């Protein structure tokens, strides 16, 4: 796996990364031993850009903050082999025993959250530190100003923001150079193309697409709501309700057809489409299984012809259901 610049501030990452959230939440029960094997295989293949967040994970043997703790355990003795990204700005709160989330990124919170992440990750620095979501009660300039102090203190190397508007990206970048914006982007989720992606490119900010496989849908592995387990968060998303899911199968059928013509897998075609959108995009497909990691990594070397890209470009107009 080759490396590429992410943004224009000096950060270099593997051409494709690994989203680690699903190892600890959202897609069924956690299996930490298999997840660690997946991380091991990622490093063997040169997939060294690992993505987590302080709020990821309430299952597995590690308890609260499970995903960061999992990575801290998995990377013992080889921290220097990875580019490690994590996030702050979403709080986990448990009133009466029910887990809920709220946004918050005051300067004091950012400083404490960073120290907590460093402890869970068992490291003295974070390579890329994102604001996970904008705090409606705190101007983004104040939050990024606090994050910039972490860079000055040597706790963080580069800054990022996640799921921001073009205007919010401009404001954040005006306080401290932003290296990356992380947002959902795939051949069936292309909202960024209108304003956010052009702004990022004008500012020299790289894009890190999460869910580049459409939360697994574009692999062809999901054909019915019955395919989801009780702990699967996709059951609450509009695109995965029964009627929309059935209608969206036409999208997967087209991806399958392109894949069959190339003798590759549908998920590899979906990832190759993201790679084809530019060298400044570094997708982070998530998986907790080594076999899927290997399939995803191979997509970085798949080149799609212009006619294939045109067929895939047309699919966004067919999507039924909103993201959330």
C-alpha positions as CSV (number, residue, x, y, z in Angstrom):
1,X,0.0,0.0,0.0
2,X,1.6,3.3,-1.1
3,X,1.4,6.5,0.9
4,X,0.0,9.9,-0.1
5,X,-0.2,13.4,1.4
6,X,-3.4,14.1,3.3
7,X,-3.9,17.9,3.1
8,X,-1.0,20.3,2.5
9,X,0.4,20.6,6.0
10,X,2.8,17.7,5.8
11,X,0.7,14.7,7.0
12,X,1.3,11.5,5.0
13,X,-0.9,8.4,5.3
14,X,-1.5,5.1,3.6
15,X,-3.6,5.4,0.4
16,X,-6.4,3.7,2.2
17,X,-7.1,3.5,5.9
18,X,-9.0,1.4,8.4
19,X,-12.1,2.6,10.2
20,X,-12.1,0.9,13.6
21,X,-15.5,1.9,15.0
22,X,-17.3,-1.3,14.0
23,X,-14.9,-3.3,16.0
24,X,-16.6,-2.0,19.2
25,X,-20.1,-0.8,18.2
26,X,-22.9,-0.5,15.7
27,X,-22.5,-3.7,13.7
28,X,-23.2,-6.5,16.2
29,X,-21.3,-8.0,19.0
30,X,-17.6,-7.2,19.5
31,X,-14.9,-9.9,19.2
32,X,-11.7,-8.2,20.3
33,X,-9.4,-11.1,19.3
34,X,-10.7,-11.0,15.7
35,X,-10.5,-7.2,15.7
36,X,-6.8,-7.3,16.8
37,X,-6.1,-9.9,14.1
38,X,-7.6,-7.5,11.6
39,X,-5.3,-4.7,12.8
40,X,-2.4,-7.1,12.6
41,X,-3.2,-7.9,9.0
42,X,-3.7,-4.2,8.1
43,X,-0.2,-3.4,9.2
44,X,1.1,-6.4,7.3
45,X,-0.5,-5.0,4.1
46,X,0.6,-1.4,4.8
47,X,-2.8,-0.1,5.8
48,X,-1.4,2.0,8.5
49,X,-3.9,4.9,8.8
50,X,-6.1,3.9,11.7
51,X,-9.2,5.8,12.7
52,X,-11.1,5.8,16.0
53,X,-12.8,8.2,18.4
54,X,-13.2,8.6,22.1
55,X,-16.9,7.9,21.9
56,X,-16.6,4.6,19.9
57,X,-17.5,1.5,21.8
58,X,-19.4,0.4,24.8
59,X,-18.9,-3.4,24.3
60,X,-16.0,-5.8,24.4
61,X,-13.6,-6.6,27.2
62,X,-12.4,-3.0,27.5
63,X,-15.6,-1.3,28.7
64,X,-16.1,2.5,28.3
65,X,-14.0,4.0,25.5
66,X,-13.6,0.5,24.2
67,X,-12.3,1.3,20.7
68,X,-9.4,3.6,21.8
69,X,-8.5,1.0,24.5
70,X,-8.6,-1.8,21.9
71,X,-6.2,0.1,19.7
72,X,-3.9,1.0,22.6
73,X,-3.7,-2.7,23.4
74,X,-3.2,-3.8,19.8
75,X,-0.5,-1.3,19.0
76,X,1.8,-1.9,22.0
77,X,5.4,-1.9,20.8
78,X,4.5,-0.7,17.3
79,X,3.0,2.7,17.7
80,X,5.5,4.1,15.3
81,X,4.2,1.9,12.5
82,X,0.8,3.7,12.3
83,X,-0.8,7.1,11.7
84,X,-3.3,7.3,14.5
85,X,-6.5,9.5,14.2
86,X,-9.1,10.0,16.9
87,X,-11.8,12.5,17.7
88,X,-13.5,14.5,20.4
89,X,-16.7,16.4,20.7
90,X,-19.4,13.8,21.2
91,X,-20.2,13.0,24.9
92,X,-21.4,9.7,26.1
93,X,-23.9,10.3,28.9
94,X,-25.8,7.7,30.9
95,X,-28.9,9.1,32.6
96,X,-30.8,6.3,34.4
97,X,-28.7,3.7,32.7
98,X,-29.7,4.6,29.1
99,X,-26.8,5.5,26.8
100,X,-27.3,8.8,24.9
101,X,-25.1,11.2,23.1
102,X,-24.7,15.0,23.3
103,X,-22.4,17.4,21.5
104,X,-19.9,19.5,23.4
105,X,-16.5,20.9,22.6
106,X,-15.6,23.7,25.0
107,X,-11.9,24.5,25.3
108,X,-11.7,22.9,28.7
109,X,-13.5,19.7,27.5
110,X,-11.1,19.5,24.5
111,X,-8.0,19.6,26.7
112,X,-9.4,16.9,29.0
113,X,-10.7,14.7,26.2
114,X,-7.2,14.7,24.5
115,X,-5.5,13.7,27.7
116,X,-8.1,10.9,28.2
117,X,-7.6,9.7,24.6
118,X,-3.8,9.7,25.0
119,X,-4.2,7.5,28.1
120,X,-6.5,5.0,26.5
121,X,-4.4,4.8,23.3
122,X,-1.2,4.4,25.4
123,X,0.6,7.0,23.4
124,X,2.2,10.4,24.0
125,X,0.8,12.0,20.8
126,X,-2.1,11.8,18.3
127,X,-1.2,12.1,14.7
128,X,-4.6,13.5,13.5
129,X,-7.1,14.9,16.0
130,X,-10.6,15.7,14.7
131,X,-13.4,17.7,16.1
132,X,-16.0,15.0,15.8
133,X,-19.0,17.3,15.5
134,X,-19.4,21.1,15.9
135,X,-20.7,22.1,19.3
136,X,-23.7,24.4,18.8
137,X,-22.9,26.1,22.1
138,X,-19.2,26.8,21.4
139,X,-18.0,28.8,18.3
140,X,-15.9,26.6,16.2
141,X,-13.1,29.2,16.4
142,X,-12.9,28.6,20.2
143,X,-12.8,24.8,19.8
144,X,-10.1,24.8,17.1
145,X,-8.1,27.4,19.1
146,X,-8.1,24.9,22.0
147,X,-7.1,22.1,19.6
148,X,-4.3,24.3,18.3
149,X,-2.9,24.6,21.8
150,X,-2.6,20.8,21.8
151,X,-0.5,21.0,18.7
152,X,1.7,23.6,20.4
153,X,2.0,21.3,23.4
154,X,3.2,18.4,21.2
155,X,0.2,16.2,22.1
156,X,-1.3,16.4,18.6
157,X,0.5,16.7,15.2
158,X,-2.3,17.7,12.8
159,X,-5.9,18.9,13.1
160,X,-9.1,17.7,11.4
161,X,-12.8,18.4,11.5
162,X,-15.7,16.0,10.8
163,X,-19.1,16.5,9.1
164,X,-18.8,20.3,8.9
165,X,-20.3,22.7,6.4
166,X,-18.1,24.6,3.9
167,X,-18.5,27.7,6.0
168,X,-17.5,25.9,9.2
169,X,-14.5,24.5,7.4
170,X,-13.4,28.0,6.4
171,X,-13.8,29.3,9.9
172,X,-11.9,26.4,11.4
173,X,-9.1,26.7,8.9
174,X,-8.8,30.4,9.6
175,X,-7.8,29.6,13.2
176,X,-5.3,26.8,12.5
177,X,-4.5,24.9,9.3
178,X,-6.8,21.9,8.9
179,X,-5.3,18.9,7.3
180,X,-8.4,16.8,6.8
181,X,-12.1,16.8,6.9
182,X,-13.9,13.5,7.6
183,X,-17.4,13.0,6.2
184,X,-19.5,10.3,4.7
185,X,-18.9,9.9,1.0
186,X,-19.5,7.1,-1.4
187,X,-21.1,6.5,-4.8
188,X,-24.5,6.7,-3.1
189,X,-23.7,9.6,-0.8
190,X,-22.3,12.6,-2.6
191,X,-23.7,15.7,-0.8
192,X,-20.2,17.0,-0.3
193,X,-19.6,17.6,-4.0
194,X,-21.7,20.8,-4.1
195,X,-19.8,23.0,-1.6
196,X,-17.7,21.1,1.0
197,X,-15.3,19.3,-1.4
198,X,-14.6,22.3,-3.6
199,X,-13.9,24.4,-0.4
200,X,-11.6,21.7,1.0
201,X,-9.7,21.6,-2.2
202,X,-9.3,25.3,-2.4
203,X,-7.9,25.4,1.1
204,X,-5.7,22.4,0.6
205,X,-7.6,20.2,3.0
206,X,-7.8,16.4,2.4
207,X,-11.0,14.4,2.5
208,X,-11.3,11.2,4.6
209,X,-14.5,9.5,3.4
210,X,-16.1,7.3,6.1
211,X,-18.6,4.6,5.1
212,X,-17.2,4.5,1.5
213,X,-19.0,1.1,1.1
214,X,-22.4,2.6,2.0
215,X,-22.3,1.0,5.5
216,X,-21.8,-2.4,3.8
217,X,-24.7,-2.1,1.4
218,X,-22.5,-1.6,-1.7
219,X,-20.8,-4.9,-1.1
220,X,-24.0,-6.7,-2.0
221,X,-24.1,-8.4,1.4
222,X,-27.3,-6.8,2.5
223,X,-30.6,-7.7,0.7
224,X,-33.1,-7.6,3.5
225,X,-33.7,-6.1,7.0
226,X,-33.5,-9.7,8.2
227,X,-29.8,-9.6,7.5
228,X,-29.3,-7.3,10.5
229,X,-28.9,-8.5,14.0
230,X,-30.6,-6.9,17.0
231,X,-27.5,-4.7,17.8
232,X,-27.1,-3.4,14.2
233,X,-27.5,0.4,14.1
234,X,-28.5,0.3,10.4
235,X,-32.0,-0.8,11.3
236,X,-32.7,2.8,12.3
237,X,-31.4,4.4,9.1
238,X,-33.9,5.4,6.4
239,X,-32.1,3.9,3.5
240,X,-32.2,0.5,5.2
241,X,-35.9,0.4,6.0
242,X,-37.7,-2.4,4.1
243,X,-39.2,-0.4,1.2
244,X,-36.1,1.8,0.6
245,X,-33.8,-1.2,0.9
246,X,-35.7,-3.1,-1.7
247,X,-35.7,-0.1,-4.1
248,X,-32.0,0.5,-3.5
249,X,-31.1,-3.1,-4.6
250,X,-31.1,-1.7,-8.2
251,X,-28.0,0.3,-7.2
252,X,-26.2,-2.8,-6.0
253,X,-27.2,-4.7,-9.1
254,X,-25.4,-2.2,-11.2
255,X,-22.3,-2.3,-9.0
256,X,-22.4,-6.1,-9.3
257,X,-22.6,-5.9,-13.0
258,X,-19.5,-3.7,-13.2
259,X,-17.7,-6.0,-10.8
260,X,-18.6,-9.1,-12.8
261,X,-17.1,-7.5,-16.0
262,X,-13.8,-7.0,-14.1
263,X,-13.9,-10.3,-12.2
264,X,-13.7,-8.4,-8.9
265,X,-16.0,-8.0,-5.9
266,X,-18.8,-5.3,-5.7
267,X,-17.2,-3.7,-2.6
268,X,-13.9,-3.4,-4.5
269,X,-15.7,-1.5,-7.3
270,X,-17.3,0.8,-4.8
271,X,-14.0,1.6,-3.2
272,X,-12.2,2.0,-6.5
273,X,-14.8,4.6,-7.4
274,X,-13.9,6.6,-4.3
275,X,-10.2,6.4,-5.1
276,X,-10.9,7.6,-8.6
277,X,-12.3,10.9,-7.3
278,X,-8.8,12.1,-6.5
279,X,-5.6,11.5,-4.7
280,X,-6.7,13.9,-2.0
281,X,-9.3,11.5,-0.9
282,X,-8.3,8.7,1.5
283,X,-11.2,6.4,2.3
284,X,-11.3,4.5,5.6
285,X,-13.6,1.5,5.0
286,X,-14.4,-0.2,8.3
287,X,-14.2,-3.9,9.1
288,X,-13.5,-6.2,12.0
289,X,-12.5,-9.2,9.9
290,X,-9.1,-9.9,8.3
291,X,-10.7,-11.4,5.1
292,X,-12.7,-8.2,4.4
293,X,-9.7,-6.1,5.2
294,X,-7.7,-7.9,2.5
295,X,-10.5,-7.4,0.0
296,X,-10.7,-3.7,0.7
297,X,-7.0,-3.2,0.5
298,X,-6.9,-4.8,-2.9
299,X,-9.3,-2.1,-4.2
300,X,-6.6,0.5,-3.9
301,X,-4.9,-1.0,-7.0
302,X,-8.1,-1.3,-9.0
303,X,-8.5,1.2,-11.9
304,X,-12.0,1.7,-13.4
305,X,-12.4,2.7,-17.0
306,X,-14.3,5.8,-18.0
307,X,-17.4,3.9,-19.1
308,X,-17.5,2.1,-15.7
309,X,-17.1,5.4,-13.9
310,X,-19.9,6.9,-15.9
311,X,-22.3,4.0,-15.0
312,X,-21.4,4.4,-11.3
313,X,-21.7,8.2,-11.3
314,X,-25.3,7.9,-12.4
315,X,-26.3,5.8,-9.4
316,X,-26.6,8.6,-6.9
317,X,-29.8,9.9,-8.5
318,X,-31.5,6.5,-7.8
319,X,-30.9,6.5,-4.1
320,X,-34.1,6.1,-2.0
321,X,-34.0,7.4,1.6
322,X,-31.9,10.0,3.4
323,X,-28.7,9.3,5.3
324,X,-30.2,9.8,8.8
